[in-house]
Amino acid sequence: MTSYHADRGDGDAGTALQAAMSACVSDIRMPASLLDNAVSRDRTRKTRIRLASAAGVVVAVAAMATVIAVIAAVPGRPSGHVASPRPDAGPRVQSAAYVLDQAATAQVNSYRMISVEHGDGLIYTDVATQQQRIVSALRASSGQPYFQITTAIHGGVYAETDIEYQHHVYSTFTTSSLDAGTQVTLSSFLPLQGNSDPHVAFQQALKAGTIRVVGHQSLNGRDTILIRVNAANKPGAKLHWPPDWIWIDASTYLVVQTKHFIPDLPPAPGGKISWRAIVNQVTWLPPTPENLAQLTVTPPAGFTKIPYSELAQKYLGPLS
């Protein structure tokens, strides 16, 4: 997960995803864990499909977009805001405004770090260089990840490389990084994407009652502060999303764990939606040459380059 969604309360999200799956992957079997992540990144999925369409890729690429969903079509860095110095330690009893201000400053400072999401596989994201790498938790028969995907956005160009290790194939494509006139960027762990400046976003959300600082909580022996972010459910929406939960380190104020919910599709008989919790741990790396090297991967010698649509339909489709 590279972002939280401000518009996730869209009542058509689940329906749209189900329709897309029916149309594009009726003959494809995919692991439930990959579908979970796909649903939880609905905005990402839509953006990626549009980008792929702009690149002239056939409709089968929508299946792959639903599976891997690696673009975050949200603001990456705040513009014009300089992070203010943060005290080494704040008071044990802290106001919600204080906690969120420190969390926002930590978020700004984290743009110079590499986030590593540990969930269904690994996701490395570097906002400063606009690079990302996703490593599948599934394993090929060789013991390698079933697939790896690297993304880079630079100079108005979005570039992606997808490597499938089970059948020794890979594909690449490039396209404009503009989506309907909006610059697509890579982002990490910014809840409340209504404003690109996290300080402003948190302040607005606190005033609106969208966000709540629950308080200190021990997480695997670590002192953290739990934050609840309510979904922007719209009146009359078909789906009413549960809140997101964010644990931030009580000393650094960096995100260390997230929990969000996705609907099981199709719904149970009678249209009742059941929700599945997705928990991800987050660690942060300094941008050393060794750590920056983890953001890219090169197709091994002997791998065959194939069209993007073929990789999606023929090789990533029949995952079991």
SULMO-V596501 format. One record per backbone hydrogen bond with DSSP energy under -0.5 kcal/mol. CO is the residue of the C=O (numbers start at 1). NH is the residue of the N-H. If there is no record, write none. Layout:
# SULMO-V596501
CO & NH
CO & NH
This chain:
# SULMO-V596501
5 & 8
7 & 10
9 & 234
10 & 13
12 & 16
13 & 17
14 & 18
15 & 19
16 & 20
17 & 21
18 & 22
19 & 23
20 & 24
21 & 25
25 & 28
31 & 34
31 & 35
32 & 36
33 & 37
34 & 38
35 & 39
36 & 40
37 & 41
38 & 41
39 & 42
41 & 45
42 & 46
43 & 47
44 & 48
45 & 49
46 & 50
47 & 51
48 & 52
49 & 53
50 & 54
51 & 55
52 & 57
53 & 56
58 & 61
59 & 62
60 & 63
60 & 64
61 & 65
62 & 66
63 & 67
64 & 68
65 & 69
71 & 73
72 & 74
72 & 185
78 & 80
80 & 82
81 & 83
92 & 94
95 & 99
96 & 100
97 & 101
98 & 102
99 & 103
100 & 104
101 & 105
102 & 106
103 & 107
104 & 108
105 & 109
106 & 110
107 & 111
108 & 111
109 & 112
110 & 113
111 & 128
112 & 287
113 & 115
113 & 127
114 & 285
115 & 125
116 & 118
116 & 283
117 & 119
117 & 123
118 & 281
119 & 121
121 & 119
122 & 135
123 & 117
124 & 133
125 & 115
125 & 127
126 & 130
126 & 131
130 & 153
131 & 126
132 & 151
133 & 124
134 & 136
134 & 149
135 & 122
138 & 146
140 & 143
144 & 140
146 & 165
146 & 166
147 & 136
148 & 163
149 & 134
150 & 161
151 & 132
152 & 159
154 & 157
156 & 177
157 & 154
157 & 159
158 & 175
159 & 152
160 & 173
161 & 150
162 & 171
163 & 148
163 & 165
164 & 169
168 & 304
169 & 164
170 & 306
171 & 162
173 & 160
175 & 158
177 & 184
178 & 180
179 & 182
182 & 179
185 & 74
189 & 191
190 & 4
192 & 195
196 & 198
197 & 201
198 & 202
199 & 203
200 & 204
201 & 205
202 & 206
203 & 207
204 & 208
205 & 209
205 & 210
205 & 211
206 & 209
210 & 230
212 & 214
212 & 228
215 & 226
217 & 224
218 & 220
219 & 222
222 & 219
222 & 224
223 & 250
224 & 217
225 & 248
226 & 214
226 & 215
227 & 246
228 & 212
228 & 230
229 & 244
231 & 233
234 & 237
239 & 241
244 & 229
245 & 259
246 & 227
246 & 248
247 & 256
247 & 257
248 & 225
249 & 253
254 & 249
256 & 282
257 & 247
258 & 280
259 & 245
260 & 278
262 & 276
268 & 271
272 & 268
274 & 264
276 & 262
277 & 279
278 & 260
280 & 258
281 & 118
283 & 116
285 & 114
286 & 288
288 & 292
289 & 293
291 & 294
292 & 295
293 & 296
300 & 303
304 & 170
307 & 311
308 & 312
309 & 313
310 & 314
310 & 315
311 & 315
311 & 316
316 & 319
317 & 319
